[in-house]
Amino acid sequence: MTPPSDRLRPTAGNALGWVLWLAVLAVVTVAMLPFRDTLNEAHVALAYLLVVQGGSAQRGRPLGLTLAALAFLCFDVFFLPPYGTLAVAKSLDWVVLMAFLVTSIVAAQLFERARREATSALQRADEVDRLSTLGAETLNAGRAEEALGAVAGVIRTALGLDGCAVYLYDEEHMTLRLARRVPEGGAARARSGIDEIVSRVFRTGRPVAIRSTGIVDELPASRSSAVLPDSLPPDVTDVLLPLAVRGRAVGVLTATRSGGLSLEPEQRRFLGVLAYYASLGAERVRLVARAEHADALREAARLKDMVLASVSHDLRTPLTTIKAMAHDLSAAGDERALAIEEEADRLGAFVADLLDLSRLGSGSPSLALEPNEAEDLIGAVLRRVSGTTNGREIRVSLDAREPLLFGRFDFAETLRAVVNLVENALKYAPVDAPIDLTAGRDDRWLEFSVADRGAGVPETERDRIFEPFYRPPGSLPDVGGAGLGLSIARAVADAQGGSLRYEPRVGGGSVFTLRVPAIDVEDVAGQ
């Protein structure tokens, strides 16, 4: 994108055009001299005006004004008496001369404006063409980083750079890495200490310029939409620009030209547009990396569930055999048979938990969602845990405002979840402290809460307690269970459209609340 001023300035490249038009002016003057007695002022003015307009149209305003001044002198000297002098015999001839000069200047200005508008239109068309090329290349890029490379390539080509590079912020390692360099390993040369300068630009969010002497200048903000100030020192060879999307830094763009990075206003504006494209490309790379990481985690979880399900199924057969042999040993009077059966039952319960967790985590568990009463579920919970309380008190309370509490849930699975919560409280609460089991209605939810007076859960561990195989820090290995109870309880709640949350209890301890969809008594009666 060459600026109009470069095309219009009388340099060695267009000096020949100036000479030709000056020769045309001389030829026209010589051609009209033999007829100056018969030509009137209008004929001469029109002839010279054609020359001025032609020179302005082809070479711009500087030549047009030069031709206008020379034509003014020729008009006065050769075609207005007394000939051969700058004097004018008739006062009206001054009016003719001034009218010619003003008309010539106005014509040169109009042609200059038209040329600039045409040049600007061509530049806009060139920018649109480059942007459309950029869009096509980014759409055809197979990977996000390839699209980023296409953006860097367009920046380099459009601005005539030796090289262009894009650095991206790596969230995992919290560092900046070189994502793309155009050309690969070429003119976007490595400069001593460039990594420190890139990090500085990323942290501060301000562009910097590097001079050929190695001096680093922090650039002021631009008054326009471009990312660079209105002017750069002539010896600047590298510019580093911060890349940001919606106010969040995503990387750094570097531009290199060994001959100096003096950019015209149109080029600075175009660089601002392309820098934003680079920012979007960097954001796309980040989002794709996150999506790929999430896919990898999901695939790992799927494989884990498959392995758990397979191992659990394979363990059931030998466990059945072990229990049968222990039963035979017990009949023969071997006292060790009871311990073998207890451990086999414990391992069997662990295998059952693994199978349940795998089934619930499959995304499509088979549940019987039916209207059930909260009181029935609590009664079943008390019967299920009666053999493990060892005389400890479990206090039950129901919402007095709702004499009949109904919800739509799978009775067996929800029973399993609430039993897990109660057994978890029995494991970690003091022996002399009762366990509180309550049921109540909260708008459209039926809630079952289990509260204890245990040590509670540290704030840093509250998101982890629902992970499979989690154990509190410092817990004894023989506390019982394998750390699957809370995982299964949350999976049951989620599968029914509910939730399971933890809250610290006032005065110390923990409160686990399981929510399932509630239904009104009238709805139950109508079914």
C-alpha positions as CSV (number, residue, x, y, z in Angstrom):
1,M,0.0,0.0,0.0
2,T,2.0,2.9,-1.3
3,P,0.7,6.3,-0.1
4,P,-0.4,8.9,-2.6
5,S,2.3,11.4,-1.6
6,D,5.0,8.9,-2.8
7,R,3.3,8.7,-6.2
8,L,2.9,12.5,-6.6
9,R,6.3,13.7,-5.4
10,P,8.7,14.6,-8.3
11,T,11.3,12.0,-7.8
12,A,13.6,10.2,-10.3
13,G,10.8,7.7,-11.0
14,N,8.5,10.4,-12.5
15,A,10.9,13.1,-13.6
16,L,10.4,12.0,-17.2
17,G,6.7,12.7,-17.0
18,W,7.4,16.2,-15.7
19,V,9.8,16.8,-18.6
20,L,7.2,15.6,-21.1
21,W,4.5,17.9,-19.9
22,L,6.8,20.9,-19.7
23,A,7.7,20.1,-23.3
24,V,3.9,19.9,-24.2
25,L,3.5,23.4,-22.7
26,A,6.4,24.7,-24.8
27,V,5.0,23.1,-27.9
28,V,1.5,24.6,-27.4
29,T,3.1,28.0,-26.8
30,V,5.2,27.8,-29.9
31,A,2.3,26.5,-32.0
32,M,0.0,29.4,-30.9
33,L,2.6,32.2,-31.4
34,P,2.1,32.6,-35.2
35,F,-1.6,33.2,-34.6
36,R,-1.4,35.4,-31.6
37,D,-2.8,38.4,-33.5
38,T,-5.9,36.5,-34.5
39,L,-6.4,34.5,-31.3
40,N,-8.3,36.2,-28.5
41,E,-7.6,35.6,-24.8
42,A,-10.3,32.9,-24.4
43,H,-8.6,30.7,-27.0
44,V,-5.2,31.0,-25.3
45,A,-6.7,30.4,-21.9
46,L,-8.5,27.3,-23.0
47,A,-5.4,25.8,-24.7
48,Y,-3.3,26.4,-21.6
49,L,-6.1,25.1,-19.3
50,L,-6.1,21.8,-21.2
51,V,-2.4,21.4,-20.6
52,V,-2.8,22.2,-16.9
53,Q,-5.6,19.7,-16.6
54,G,-3.8,17.0,-18.5
55,G,-0.6,17.4,-16.3
56,S,-2.7,17.4,-13.1
57,A,-4.6,14.3,-14.1
58,Q,-1.5,12.3,-14.9
59,R,1.1,13.5,-12.4
60,G,-0.9,15.2,-9.7
61,R,-1.1,18.6,-8.0
62,P,2.6,19.5,-7.9
63,L,2.9,19.3,-11.7
64,G,-0.5,20.9,-12.2
65,L,0.5,24.0,-10.1
66,T,3.8,24.2,-11.9
67,L,2.2,24.1,-15.3
68,A,-0.4,26.7,-14.1
69,A,2.4,29.1,-13.0
70,L,4.4,28.7,-16.2
71,A,1.2,29.0,-18.4
72,F,0.4,32.2,-16.5
73,L,3.8,33.7,-17.4
74,C,3.6,32.5,-21.0
75,F,0.1,33.9,-21.4
76,D,1.3,37.3,-20.1
77,V,4.6,37.5,-21.9
78,F,3.7,36.0,-25.3
79,F,0.0,36.7,-25.9
80,L,-0.9,39.9,-24.1
81,P,0.5,43.3,-25.4
82,P,3.1,44.7,-24.9
83,Y,4.7,41.3,-25.9
84,G,7.9,40.1,-24.3
85,T,7.2,41.8,-21.0
86,L,5.2,41.1,-17.8
87,A,3.4,44.4,-18.3
88,V,-0.2,44.5,-19.3
89,A,-1.6,47.2,-21.6
90,K,-5.3,46.8,-20.7
91,S,-6.5,46.6,-17.1
92,L,-9.1,44.0,-18.1
93,D,-6.3,41.7,-19.1
94,W,-5.4,41.3,-15.5
95,V,-8.8,40.0,-14.8
96,V,-8.3,37.5,-17.6
97,L,-4.9,36.4,-16.2
98,M,-6.2,36.1,-12.7
99,A,-9.3,34.2,-13.8
100,F,-7.0,31.8,-15.7
101,L,-4.7,31.3,-12.8
102,V,-7.5,30.7,-10.3
103,T,-9.2,28.3,-12.7
104,S,-6.0,26.4,-13.2
105,I,-5.3,26.2,-9.5
106,V,-8.8,25.0,-8.8
107,A,-8.6,22.4,-11.6
108,A,-5.3,21.1,-10.2
109,Q,-6.8,20.8,-6.7
110,L,-9.9,19.0,-8.0
111,F,-7.8,16.6,-10.0
112,E,-5.6,16.0,-6.9
113,R,-8.7,15.3,-4.7
114,A,-10.0,12.9,-7.4
115,R,-6.7,11.1,-7.6
116,R,-6.5,10.8,-3.8
117,E,-10.0,9.4,-3.6
118,A,-9.3,7.0,-6.4
119,T,-6.0,5.9,-4.7
120,S,-7.9,5.5,-1.4
121,A,-10.6,3.4,-3.1
122,L,-7.9,1.2,-4.6
123,Q,-6.3,0.8,-1.2
124,R,-9.6,-0.1,0.3
125,A,-10.2,-2.6,-2.4
126,D,-6.7,-4.0,-1.8
127,E,-7.4,-4.3,2.0
128,V,-10.8,-6.0,1.3
129,D,-9.0,-8.4,-1.0
130,R,-6.4,-9.2,1.6
131,L,-9.0,-9.6,4.3
132,S,-11.0,-11.9,2.1
133,T,-7.9,-13.9,1.4
134,L,-7.2,-14.0,5.1
135,G,-10.8,-15.2,5.8
136,A,-10.5,-18.0,3.1
137,E,-7.1,-19.1,4.5
138,T,-8.3,-19.2,8.1
139,L,-11.4,-21.1,7.2
140,N,-9.4,-23.7,5.2
141,A,-6.9,-24.1,7.9
142,G,-7.2,-27.5,9.5
143,R,-5.9,-26.5,12.9
144,A,-6.3,-23.3,15.0
145,E,-2.5,-22.6,15.0
146,E,-2.4,-23.0,11.2
147,A,-5.1,-20.3,11.0
148,L,-2.9,-18.1,13.2
149,G,0.0,-18.7,10.8
150,A,-2.2,-17.5,7.9
151,V,-2.9,-14.3,9.8
152,A,0.8,-13.7,10.4
153,G,1.5,-14.5,6.7
154,V,-1.0,-11.9,5.5
155,I,0.4,-9.3,7.9
156,R,3.9,-9.9,6.6
157,T,2.8,-9.7,2.9
158,A,0.5,-6.7,3.3
159,L,3.1,-4.6,5.1
160,G,6.2,-5.8,3.3
161,L,7.8,-7.2,6.5
162,D,10.9,-9.4,6.7
163,G,9.1,-11.5,9.3
164,C,6.1,-11.7,11.7
165,A,5.7,-13.9,14.8
166,V,2.9,-14.6,17.3
167,Y,3.5,-15.6,20.9
168,L,0.7,-17.2,22.9
169,Y,0.1,-17.4,26.6
170,D,0.2,-21.0,27.8
171,E,-2.3,-21.2,30.7
172,E,-1.1,-24.6,31.8
173,H,2.6,-23.6,32.3
174,M,1.8,-19.9,32.8
175,T,4.4,-18.9,30.2
176,L,4.5,-17.3,26.7
177,R,5.5,-19.6,23.8
178,L,6.2,-19.0,20.2
179,A,3.1,-20.3,18.3
180,R,3.9,-19.2,14.7
181,R,6.7,-17.5,12.9
182,V,6.6,-16.4,9.2
183,P,8.7,-17.3,7.5
184,E,9.6,-20.4,9.5
185,G,13.0,-19.8,11.2
186,G,13.6,-16.9,8.7
187,A,13.6,-13.2,8.8
188,A,11.6,-12.9,12.1
189,R,15.0,-13.4,13.6
190,A,15.7,-14.2,17.2
191,R,17.0,-11.2,19.1
192,S,19.0,-11.3,22.3
193,G,16.6,-11.0,25.2
194,I,13.4,-11.1,23.0
195,D,11.7,-13.4,25.5
196,E,12.0,-10.8,28.3
197,I,10.7,-8.1,26.0
198,V,7.7,-10.2,24.9
199,S,6.9,-10.9,28.5
200,R,7.1,-7.2,29.3
201,V,4.7,-6.3,26.5
202,F,2.3,-9.1,27.7
203,R,2.3,-7.8,31.3
204,T,2.0,-4.1,30.6
205,G,-0.3,-4.3,27.6
206,R,1.7,-1.5,25.8
207,P,3.6,-1.8,22.5
208,V,7.3,-1.4,22.3
209,A,9.8,-0.6,19.5
210,I,13.3,-2.0,19.2
211,R,15.9,0.1,17.4
212,S,18.7,-1.3,15.3
213,T,21.0,-0.4,18.1
214,G,19.1,-2.6,20.5
215,I,17.5,0.2,22.4
216,V,13.9,-0.7,23.5
217,D,11.3,2.1,23.6
218,E,7.9,1.9,25.1
219,L,5.5,3.4,22.6
220,P,2.7,5.8,23.5
221,A,-0.9,5.0,22.8
222,S,-2.2,6.0,19.4
223,R,-5.0,8.6,18.9
224,S,-6.6,6.5,16.2
225,S,-7.9,3.0,16.0
226,A,-4.4,1.8,14.9
227,V,-2.2,0.1,17.5
228,L,0.9,2.2,16.7
229,P,1.5,5.9,17.3
230,D,1.5,8.4,14.5
231,S,5.2,8.2,13.9
232,L,8.1,5.9,14.7
233,P,11.8,6.6,14.9
234,P,13.6,5.9,11.6
235,D,15.9,3.3,13.0
236,V,13.1,1.1,14.5
237,T,13.4,-2.5,13.1
238,D,11.1,-4.4,15.4
239,V,7.7,-3.7,16.9
240,L,6.0,-5.8,19.5
241,L,2.2,-5.4,20.0
242,P,0.0,-6.9,22.8
243,L,-2.9,-9.0,21.6
244,A,-6.1,-8.9,23.7
245,V,-9.7,-10.1,23.4
246,R,-12.4,-8.4,25.4
247,G,-9.8,-6.8,27.6
248,R,-8.0,-10.1,28.4
249,A,-4.4,-10.5,27.2
250,V,-3.9,-13.5,25.0
251,G,-0.5,-13.0,23.4
252,V,2.1,-10.8,21.6
253,L,2.6,-10.0,17.9
254,T,6.1,-9.1,16.6
255,A,6.8,-7.4,13.3
256,T,10.3,-7.1,11.8
257,R,11.7,-5.1,8.9
258,S,15.5,-4.6,8.7
259,G,15.2,-1.5,6.6
260,G,13.1,0.3,9.2
261,L,9.4,0.2,10.1
262,S,8.2,3.5,8.9
263,L,4.5,3.0,8.3
264,E,2.0,5.3,6.7
265,P,-1.4,6.0,8.4
266,E,-3.2,3.5,6.1
267,Q,-0.7,0.9,7.0
268,R,-1.0,1.5,10.7
269,R,-4.7,1.3,10.5
270,F,-4.5,-1.9,8.5
271,L,-2.1,-3.4,11.0
272,G,-4.6,-2.6,13.8
273,V,-7.2,-4.6,12.0
274,L,-4.9,-7.5,11.3
275,A,-3.6,-7.4,14.9
276,Y,-7.2,-7.9,16.1
277,Y,-7.6,-10.8,13.7
278,A,-4.4,-12.2,15.3
279,S,-6.0,-11.7,18.7
280,L,-9.0,-13.7,17.7
281,G,-6.8,-16.4,16.2
282,A,-4.9,-16.6,19.5
283,E,-8.2,-16.8,21.4
284,R,-9.3,-19.6,19.1
285,V,-6.1,-21.6,19.8
286,R,-6.7,-21.2,23.5
287,L,-10.4,-22.4,23.3
288,V,-9.4,-25.3,21.1
289,A,-6.7,-26.4,23.5
290,R,-9.3,-26.2,26.4
291,A,-11.8,-28.2,24.3
292,E,-9.2,-30.9,23.5
293,H,-8.2,-31.1,27.1
294,A,-11.8,-31.5,28.2
295,D,-12.3,-34.2,25.5
296,A,-9.2,-36.0,26.8
297,L,-10.5,-35.9,30.4
298,R,-13.9,-37.2,29.3
299,E,-12.2,-40.1,27.3
300,A,-10.0,-40.9,30.3
301,A,-13.1,-41.0,32.6
302,R,-14.9,-43.2,30.1
303,L,-12.0,-45.7,29.9
304,K,-11.7,-45.6,33.7
305,D,-15.4,-46.5,34.1
306,M,-15.0,-49.3,31.6
307,V,-12.0,-50.7,33.5
308,L,-13.9,-50.4,36.8
309,A,-17.0,-52.2,35.4
310,S,-14.9,-54.9,33.9
311,V,-12.8,-55.5,37.0
312,S,-15.9,-55.4,39.3
313,H,-17.6,-58.0,37.2
314,D,-14.6,-60.2,37.1
315,L,-14.2,-60.0,40.9
316,R,-17.8,-61.2,41.6
317,T,-17.1,-64.9,40.6
318,P,-14.0,-65.4,42.8
319,L,-15.8,-63.7,45.7
320,T,-18.7,-66.1,45.5
321,T,-16.2,-69.0,45.5
322,I,-14.4,-67.6,48.5
323,K,-17.6,-67.2,50.5
324,A,-18.7,-70.7,49.6
325,M,-15.4,-72.2,50.8
326,A,-15.5,-70.1,54.0
327,H,-19.0,-71.5,54.7
328,D,-17.6,-75.0,54.3
329,L,-14.7,-74.2,56.6
330,S,-17.2,-72.8,59.2
331,A,-19.2,-76.0,59.1
332,A,-16.0,-77.9,59.7
333,G,-15.4,-75.8,62.8
334,D,-12.6,-73.6,61.5
335,E,-12.8,-70.3,63.5
336,R,-11.1,-68.4,60.7
337,A,-14.0,-68.9,58.5
338,L,-16.0,-66.0,60.1
339,A,-13.2,-63.5,59.4
340,I,-12.9,-64.7,55.8
341,E,-16.7,-64.3,55.3
342,E,-16.6,-60.8,56.8
343,E,-13.8,-59.6,54.6
344,A,-15.4,-61.2,51.5
345,D,-18.6,-59.3,52.4
346,R,-16.7,-56.1,52.7
347,L,-15.0,-56.7,49.4
348,G,-18.3,-57.6,47.8
349,A,-19.8,-54.3,49.0
350,F,-16.8,-52.5,47.5
351,V,-17.4,-54.3,44.1
352,A,-21.1,-53.4,44.3
353,D,-20.1,-49.7,44.9
354,L,-17.8,-49.8,41.9
355,L,-20.5,-51.2,39.6
356,D,-23.1,-48.7,40.8
357,L,-20.7,-45.8,40.3
358,S,-19.9,-47.0,36.8
359,R,-23.6,-47.5,36.0
360,L,-24.6,-44.1,37.3
361,G,-21.7,-42.4,35.5
362,S,-22.6,-43.9,32.2
363,G,-25.0,-41.0,31.5
364,S,-28.1,-43.1,31.0
365,P,-28.8,-45.1,34.2
366,S,-32.0,-47.0,34.4
367,L,-34.1,-45.2,37.1
368,A,-37.7,-45.7,38.2
369,L,-38.8,-42.1,38.9
370,E,-42.1,-42.4,40.8
371,P,-44.0,-40.5,43.5
372,N,-42.7,-41.5,46.9
373,E,-43.2,-40.2,50.4
374,A,-40.3,-38.8,52.4
375,E,-41.4,-40.6,55.6
376,D,-41.3,-44.0,53.9
377,L,-37.8,-43.3,52.7
378,I,-36.5,-42.2,56.2
379,G,-38.1,-45.3,57.8
380,A,-36.2,-47.5,55.3
381,V,-33.0,-45.6,56.0
382,L,-33.3,-46.2,59.7
383,R,-33.9,-49.9,59.2
384,R,-31.0,-50.2,56.8
385,V,-28.4,-48.6,59.2
386,S,-29.8,-50.1,62.4
387,G,-27.1,-52.8,62.4
388,T,-24.2,-50.3,62.1
389,T,-25.2,-47.6,64.6
390,N,-23.9,-49.5,67.7
391,G,-26.4,-47.8,69.8
392,R,-25.7,-44.3,68.6
393,E,-28.7,-41.9,68.4
394,I,-30.2,-40.8,65.1
395,R,-32.6,-38.0,65.5
396,V,-35.3,-37.7,62.9
397,S,-37.4,-34.5,62.2
398,L,-39.9,-33.8,59.5
399,D,-41.1,-30.4,58.2
400,A,-44.1,-29.5,60.5
401,R,-45.4,-27.2,57.8
402,E,-45.8,-30.1,55.4
403,P,-47.5,-33.1,57.0
404,L,-47.1,-35.1,53.8
405,L,-43.9,-34.7,51.9
406,F,-43.8,-36.3,48.4
407,G,-41.2,-36.3,45.7
408,R,-40.5,-37.9,42.4
409,F,-37.5,-40.1,42.7
410,D,-36.2,-43.6,42.5
411,F,-36.8,-45.1,45.9
412,A,-34.1,-47.7,45.9
413,E,-31.3,-45.4,44.5
414,T,-32.3,-42.5,46.8
415,L,-32.4,-44.9,49.7
416,R,-28.9,-46.0,48.9
417,A,-27.7,-42.3,48.6
418,V,-29.2,-41.3,52.0
419,V,-27.9,-44.4,53.7
420,N,-24.4,-43.5,52.4
421,L,-24.8,-40.0,53.9
422,V,-25.8,-41.4,57.3
423,E,-23.0,-44.1,57.3
424,N,-20.5,-41.3,56.4
425,A,-21.7,-39.3,59.4
426,L,-21.4,-42.3,61.7
427,K,-17.8,-42.8,60.6
428,Y,-16.5,-39.3,61.2
429,A,-18.8,-37.9,64.0
430,P,-17.9,-38.3,67.7
431,V,-19.4,-41.4,69.3
432,D,-21.4,-39.5,71.9
433,A,-22.9,-37.0,69.4
434,P,-26.2,-37.7,67.7
435,I,-26.8,-37.7,64.0
436,D,-29.7,-35.5,62.7
437,L,-31.7,-36.7,59.8
438,T,-34.3,-34.2,58.5
439,A,-36.7,-34.0,55.6
440,G,-38.4,-30.8,54.4
441,R,-39.8,-28.9,51.4
442,D,-38.0,-26.0,49.8
443,D,-40.1,-24.6,46.9
444,R,-40.0,-27.2,44.2
445,W,-37.4,-29.4,46.0
446,L,-37.7,-32.2,48.5
447,E,-34.7,-32.1,50.7
448,F,-33.1,-34.8,52.9
449,S,-30.4,-33.4,55.2
450,V,-27.8,-35.4,57.3
451,A,-26.0,-33.3,60.0
452,D,-23.2,-34.4,62.3
453,R,-20.8,-32.9,64.8
454,G,-17.6,-34.2,63.3
455,A,-14.5,-32.2,62.4
456,G,-16.1,-30.8,59.2
457,V,-14.4,-30.4,55.9
458,P,-11.7,-27.8,55.2
459,E,-12.6,-25.2,52.7
460,T,-9.8,-26.3,50.3
461,E,-11.2,-29.8,50.3
462,R,-14.9,-29.1,49.8
463,D,-14.8,-29.6,46.0
464,R,-12.9,-32.9,46.3
465,I,-15.0,-34.7,48.9
466,F,-17.4,-35.9,46.1
467,E,-14.6,-37.3,44.0
468,P,-14.3,-41.2,43.9
469,F,-11.9,-42.7,46.4
470,Y,-11.5,-39.5,48.3
471,R,-10.5,-39.7,51.9
472,P,-10.1,-36.8,54.4
473,P,-6.5,-35.8,55.1
474,G,-5.2,-37.7,58.1
475,S,-8.0,-40.3,58.2
476,L,-7.1,-43.8,59.3
477,P,-7.0,-46.5,56.6
478,D,-9.3,-48.8,58.6
479,V,-12.1,-46.2,58.9
480,G,-14.2,-48.3,56.6
481,G,-15.3,-47.9,53.0
482,A,-13.3,-47.0,49.9
483,G,-14.3,-43.3,49.5
484,L,-17.2,-44.0,47.1
485,G,-20.2,-43.2,49.3
486,L,-20.4,-39.5,48.6
487,S,-19.6,-40.0,44.9
488,I,-22.4,-42.4,44.5
489,A,-24.8,-40.2,46.5
490,R,-24.1,-37.2,44.2
491,A,-24.4,-39.3,41.1
492,V,-27.8,-40.5,42.3
493,A,-28.9,-37.0,42.9
494,D,-27.7,-35.7,39.5
495,A,-29.3,-38.6,37.6
496,Q,-32.7,-37.6,39.1
497,G,-32.3,-33.9,38.2
498,G,-31.4,-33.0,41.8
499,S,-28.3,-32.1,43.6
500,L,-26.1,-32.9,46.7
501,R,-24.3,-30.1,48.5
502,Y,-22.2,-29.7,51.6
503,E,-22.4,-26.9,54.1
504,P,-20.5,-26.4,57.4
505,R,-22.8,-26.8,60.4
506,V,-23.2,-23.9,62.8
507,G,-21.3,-24.8,66.0
508,G,-19.1,-27.3,64.2
509,G,-19.7,-30.3,62.0
510,S,-21.1,-31.0,58.5
511,V,-24.5,-30.9,56.8
512,F,-25.1,-32.8,53.6
513,T,-28.3,-32.0,51.8
514,L,-29.7,-34.2,49.0
515,R,-32.3,-32.6,46.8
516,V,-34.9,-34.3,44.5
517,P,-37.9,-32.9,42.7
518,A,-40.9,-32.4,45.0
519,I,-44.5,-32.9,44.0
520,D,-47.7,-31.7,45.7
521,V,-50.2,-34.0,47.4
522,E,-52.9,-33.1,44.9
523,D,-50.6,-34.3,42.1
524,V,-50.1,-37.6,43.8
525,A,-53.8,-38.1,44.4
526,G,-54.4,-37.5,40.7
527,Q,-52.0,-40.1,39.5
